[in-house]
Amino acid sequence: MKFLQLNFIPRSTDLGLLVLRLWLGLSMGVLHGLVKAQNFDSSLSQFKSVIGLGAKPELMLALFAELVCSVLLVLGLFTRVAAVFLIVTMAVAFFVAHGAVLSGAGSGELAFIYLAGFVTLFFTGAGKFSVDSKLGGR
């Protein structure tokens, strides 16, 4: 019965938060932010303005969230502030750019999943394996 309950694996909320921060931060930063930054001109030509600021300012905001805030998330530095920027970016991607569609071509499923993770980190904070923790935050 112990095997079925996985009691042989130690429980650690802080380790779970570290894994979540690394997983979300690295995948967002590398697969989305870095790709947009390295291919800025082609990203700009494909990027549509969805909140009325124009394509270039909106791409710059998305890049800030997806690249800079993802690095902050990985480090666990200003985690909740970084999460807010990522939450807004993913909310705009899901609700506005993808029309809150969860299936089919052009769905916002990935933005929706990222959104859930970033909201979780906003509420929990970074955990003890973070720069925030070392600086005296919770």
Beta strands, then each sheet from edge to edge (+ up, - down):
end
